[in-house]
Amino acid sequence: MTPHTTHAPFRILVIDDNTSIHQDFIKILMKPPSPGGGLPRMEADLFGTEIRDTRSTVFEVDCATQGREGVEMVQNAQSRGCPYALAFVDGRMPPGWDGVETISRLWQASPELQVVLCTAYSDYSWKEIQHVLGENDNLLILKKPFDNVEVLQLGHALTRKWMLNRELQGRIQDLGNTVQKKTQETNHMGALLQAALEHSPSGIIISDDKDGKTLWANPAALRILENGHPFFSRQPGMDPDGDWQVFRPDGIPYALNELPFARAMLEGEIIRNEEFIIRNARGDERWISSNAAPVRDPDGAILAVILVVQDISERILAQNEREKLQAQLIQAQKMESLGVLTGGVTHDFNNLLQVIGGNIELFMIENQADTREAAEFSRLHNVVKSIDRASQLVRQLLLFSRKAEVKKQRVDVNHEVTDTVKMLKRVIPKNIFVELSMAPSVWPIHADPTQFEQVLLNLGGNAVDAMPCGGRLNISTQNLMLDDGFDGDSLDFKPGAYVLLTLSDTGFGMDSETLKHAFDPFFTTKAVGRGTGLGLASVYGILKSHGGFIHCSSEPGHGTTFKVYWPVMLIEDTDEATAIGAGCQGGTETLLVVDDEPSIREMITEILQPFGYTVLTAADGDEALDMYQRKDMSIDMVILDLNMPGMDGYQCLRKLVHQDPSARVLVASGYSSLGETNELV
């Protein structure tokens, strides 16, 4: 019944118990329309639109004689995917369903079906129809008898409406699918974002702009800040000691409106990597790095604030530790450089003092009988005293540079402290009280007793000078085992057993800048003529030469504390003492003096020749070895300087002993260590 066409036809169902009516509908709906005339022109005239070409609109008409048959046809068409667009339904179809009931069942099978109820004026009233079918814009009433043009017009209009409804439903379905897809994507992204925020190591807090109340916080924020006020509202039963105070890196407390999230909330400021300290009443402290930004609405008003915090305490601790180690390294390098420089200067200075002092003593010996009462003799004594004082100064420099000879032996620390304090009490003012707190059974140390005493006297003297108006000096001793975790200020620190000697005074103390230079040679805060600035420098050198170290802590107005760490005497340590006893006797032996200073060679020659010795001289090691060999081993003793250009004394001594293992050598140098020369022989 459907003509061949390239356009998809609209399917129309006619349900009427009169088959002649079927033919009328087929003739009306299946007749090809004329372009530009007929129904299109009538439609244009009626609705005021342009003439529409309906040649492309094709109908496929099916017919049924009863309502039940028509409903079955609609159901089959729906299942096959080729539904009907329009149904013309007769009002009276005995003996089956009438038109109203048929329409009700049609809509159950195909709700979008457009329906025209064909009824006589006496069949149904509109109220009766509404009572059964309700209000539905898919229903029109066509009164019998009807006009052909009217039927054709309804066919075109209602099928187009059905098509548009289907397109609209398709678009709505597509839109629904799109919305559902976007909703699923949004939910997925929201879940990912929620998981990222929940598991982020950075703490994230969202606060309301109105009262600053926390709207949301992730677990990291709760862990880092521990529900601390002012970041979170106080909860019932919360420990008040858990409240955090917020400080700037310089220790100044924040005002509440100066906090990063407050500035972002009140001023709209964007905060990047601002660091601060939080501290609670228990003394727990953390370093925090913060970022904050306001959240604005389209009009620019601030709705909320996001605060991101990170706990950087470990990084700050590591940074401080690196800075501390760097400062220790710089201090050690500086002290080592000063020691090398001091050692070189004192060597040359010692040579000068030796020449000056030796020649004056020779002059005084030669002219003692004639000038004892003369004023010149007294002046020479004053010069000798000054040279002795200069020698003491040189000795202090040598102690600092660790190039002075150290004679170690077993030292009872408590005994030495007790004896030294007795001597110290005789020279300090009466308004300074010395308190001793010495642990019993303090371990013995392996040290030079004289240098140990000098350390105690220097530190005690400094403490006395720091208390001009009186005060208290506490001296204590104790045994101490130090391991790798010891937080010392010495890079040379070695784990092991130590005796800790502590001196604390109640003097005026030192500021941080003074403390940095406390052990520098010639650095002093005393008035001119009151000190040389070598006391603490020599203490530093003594401790280094003994394998120990010293730590000083001080604050202005809070006194000073020195902690001196002496290594405990080991079992393999032995006393090193040299007993020298000799009278001023002469001899006939041949002596070889080796020194690069001509004045020293001349002075020693003048001293020894009057006693009957034959004195040979050499300016360096090469000359000395050559002379020793040319004399065919007739040299009885060599007086050898260690510090010489070219072949130094150490090399000369090594070759001399190798050449003649029985050679006698007297080492005479501006500085030396007994241990260093012993290693060569």
C-alpha positions, 0 to 999 in steps of 0.5 A, a space after each residue: 500500500 505504500 508507494 515507492 519513495 526515497 523518503 521514509 514514510 510516516 506510518 498512519 493507522 486508521 481504526 474504524 469498523 466501517 471499511 469504506 472509511 478506510 478507503 476514504 482515508 487512503 485516498 486522501 492521505 496517499 494522493 501526491 500533492 501538487 507543489 505550490 498549490 492545494 494544501 500548502 497554499 491553504 496552510 500558508 494562507 491560514 498560518 501566514 507562512 511561506 508555501 511549503 513543498 510537501 512532495 517529500 512527505 509520504 504516508 504509509 496507511 494501515 487500517 484496523 476494524 476494532 480497537 483491540 486489533 489496532 492496539 495489537 498493530 501498534 504494539 507490533 510496530 513498536 517492537 519492530 522499531 517502526 512505530 506509528 506516528 498518527 492514529 485516526 480512531 472512530 468514536 463508536 466501534 461496536 461490539 468492541 472497545 469504543 474510541 475513548 477506551 481504544 485511545 487509552 490503550 493505544 497510549 499505554 503501548 505508544 505514549 508519543 502517538 498522535 491521535 485524532 478521535 473521529 466522532 459525531 456531535 452526539 457521541 461524546 462531550 469534551 468533559 466525558 473525554 477528559 474524564 477518561 483520557 485526562 488532558 493530553 496535547 497528543 489528542 485532537 477531535 475531528 467531527 463527522 462528517 469531515 472534509 478531505 482537506 482537513 484530514 490531509 492537513 491534520 495528517 501533515 501537521 500531526 506527523 510533523 509534530 510527532 517527528 519533532 517530538 521524537 527529535 526533541 526526545 532524542 535530543 533530550 536523551 542525548 542531553 541526558 546521556 551527556 549530562 550523565 556522562 559529565 556527572 560521572 566524570 565530575 564525580 570521578 574527578 571529585 573522588 580523585 580530588 577527594 582522595 588526593 586531598 585526603 592523602 596529601 602530605 600537606 595540610 589543607 584547611 578551608 575557612 569561612 570568610 565571615 568568622 574564620 571558622 574552619 569548614 574543612 580540613 584534611 587529616 594531614 592538617 589535623 596531624 600537623 597542627 594537632 587541632 591547635 588554636 587559632 587554626 581550629 575552633 576549640 572542641 569540648 574537652 580539648 587540652 588547653 596545653 595543646 593550644 599553639 602560639 604562632 611566632 615569626 622566624 625571629 621569635 616575635 609572636 604573630 597578632 591574630 590578624 597578621 596570620 597568613 590565612 587572616 591576611 588572605 581573608 581580610 586583605 585578599 593577599 596571596 601568601 607563598 611559602 611563608 615560614 613561621 613557628 608554632 609552639 604549645 604550652 608544653 614547649 613542643 615546637 614546629 616549623 611550618 611553611 604556609 601558602 594561603 589564597 582567597 576564594 572569590 565569587 564572579 563579582 570578586 567577593 571573598 567567599 572562603 580562604 584555603 590554607 596549605 601548611 607543611 611541617 618543615 621542622 626536620 629540614 630546619 633542624 638539618 639546616 641548622 645542623 649544617 650551619 653549625 657544622 660549617 661554623 665548626 669547620 671554619 673555626 677549626 680551619 681558622 684555629 689551625 691556620 693561626 696555629 701554623 702562623 704562630 708556630 712559624 713566628 715563634 720559631 724566628 722570635 725564639 731564635 732572636 731571643 736566644 741570641 739576645 739573651 745568650 750574648 747578654 749573659 755572656 757579657 755579664 759572665 765576662 764582666 761580672 767582677 768589674 760591673 757588679 755595682 755599676 748601673 749598667 749591670 742593673 740595666 742588663 738584669 732588667 733586660 734579661 727579665 724582659 727577655 724571660 717575660 718574652 720567653 713566657 709569651 713565646 711559650 704561650 704562643 707555642 701552647 696555642 700552636 701545639 708545638 710546645 713540648 708536652 711531658 705527659 704523666 698520670 694526673 689525678 684530676 681532683 688532686 690537681 684541682 684542689 692544689 690549684 684552687 688553693 693557690 688561686 684563692 690566695 690571689 683572688 678578692 675575698 668577695 669571690 667565693 669558690 665552690 668545688 663539686 668534685 665527683 669521687 673516683 674521677 678517672 686519671 688522665 694522661 697530661 702534662 701537670 704544669 699545662 693542666 694547672 695553666 688551663 685551670 689558672 687561665 680559666 679561673 683568672 678570666 672568671 675572676 676578671 669577669 666579676 669585679 664586684 664579686 660573685 661565685 665561681 663553681 668548679 666541678 669534675 665528673 666522669 663522662 662517656 661520650 658516644 657518636 651522638 654527642 653534640 659537641 662543638 669540636 670536629 676533632 671529637 672522638 668517642 670514648 671516656 673523658 673527665 669533664 672539668 667545668 668552671 662556671 662564673 656569675 660574671 657579666 658574660 659575653 655576647 655572641 660576637 665576642 664568643 666567636 673570637 674567645 679563643 683567637 690569639 691576642 683577642 681580649 676585651 680587657 683594658 690595655 695593659 691588663 691582658 695579652 689575649 693569649 690565655 684562652 688561646 693557650 688553653 685551646 692549644 693545650 687541650 688540642 695537644 692532649 686530644 681533648 676539647 673545650 666548649 664555652 657558653 655565655 650570655 650577657 648578664 648571665 655569666 660564663 661556663 667553660 666545659 673542658 674535656 680531658 681524655 682518660 688515661 689509657 692502659 698503654 699510656 706511660 709516664 714520660 719524664 726526663 730527669 736531667 741533672 748536670 753540673 757546669 763541667 768542661 770537656 775536650 769533646 768535639 761538638 758540631 753545631 747545626 743551625 741556619 742562624 749565624 748569630 746562634 752558631 757564633 753564640 753557642 761557639 762562644 759559650 762552649 769553647 771557654 769550657 774546652 770543647 772543640 766547636 764545629 759549625 754547619 749552616 744546613 743538613 747537607 753541610 752537617 752530614 758532609 762534615 760528620 763523614 769527613 771527620 771520620 766519626 770523630 764528632 762526639 755530639 751534634 747540636 741540631 736545629 730542626 727548622 732549617 731551609 733545604 734539608 731540615 733537621 728531621 731529615 738530617 737526624 734520620 740520615 745521621 742516625 742511619 749513617 751512625 746508629 751510635 751518634 749522639 744528637 742534642 735537638 735544640 729548636 725554637 719548637 719541637 715535640 718530643 714524640 716527633 723526634 722519638 719517632 725518627 730514632 
